[in-house]
């Protein structure tokens, strides 16, 4: 089992191993006090594929537990869902010694983590991610929260898990579209910090897309290690951690514009990264040739991406409510080269608008299916 520690004042470990969910009970037993219980927060589809292994492991270790199912999908990542789960916790008699097991993808992890952060002013949570996005990104770092009608993740709290248990075998039943969505977040790490990981996508991208363990498992570990290092260096996103938002300013705006019904998160981020490349070229911070290479690799990795059913002005309007807005100024994370990005302030609205128009046009072009890009 690979162990990667997030080095904070209260450090915690990310455990990575195929079949790890079958040992969830062993992990939970370390944190569930005698006489108390665990509460699994999940969805019906995830419970169908992964729940049996976790529940059997808890029984084997003598850990008492209940299961709370929430509705599946990004549109249920809201305060209403959190309130419903909190009420059901009280009906179960959950107290400060109760431990939540967040079994699912990014939506479950964010909702269950936020629930743990606010229930009785904070209880323990273990993250058991079952999607690629959650394994390499959202389950690590303590950022929890839900969406408001006005924007994504605008209500939330920092609440780190006690541990993260990552089982790549869970990805074998993940729908193809969900998996490709996660690959967008994976290649992000290569672009912002790890050129070697980016080169792996260029050289062995099809093996990664086929989920071959010999290539995929090291990719997961590299991404987890990068996220752990960044979080340890900047826990509350005051500086370095902001580079993790590469592609997310435009991506979150795309999700909000389409009311969280059209894109998976990674799909929106993929378009957001492509828009950021176009914007960097317009601002003369990135060579057009490098941008073309980045865009082609993103498209080949995440293809096919859904078209963008929105106007550029509508998408840009939603960036105004993004969490990365500081003192009325929006910050964009833009690439300078493969493996290097920078945070840029005071971006002209006209340049950002043109970048969105570029991705809208590309999204309507059949060439994007084959990973072709023009600048």
Secondary structure, DSSP 4 states (H G I P E B T S, - for coil): -EEEEE-STT-EEEEE-TTGGGGHHHHHHTTSPTT--EEEEE-HHHIIIIIHHHHHHHHHTT--EEEEE---SGGG-SHHHHHHHHHHHHHHT--TT-EEEEEESHHHHHHHHHHHHHGGG--EEEEEE-SHHIIIIITSSSEEEEEETTEEEEEEEE---SEEEE-GGGGGGS-HHHHHHHHHHHHHHHHHT-HHHHHHHHHHHHHHHTT-HHHHHHHHHHHHHHHHHHHHH-TTSSSGGGGGGTTHHHHHHHHHHTTTSS--HHHHHHHHHHHHHHHHHHTTSS-HHHHHHHHHHHHHHHPSPPP--S-HHHHHHHGGG-TTEETTEE-EEEEEETTEEEEE-S--HHHHHHHHHHHHHHHTSGGGGGT----
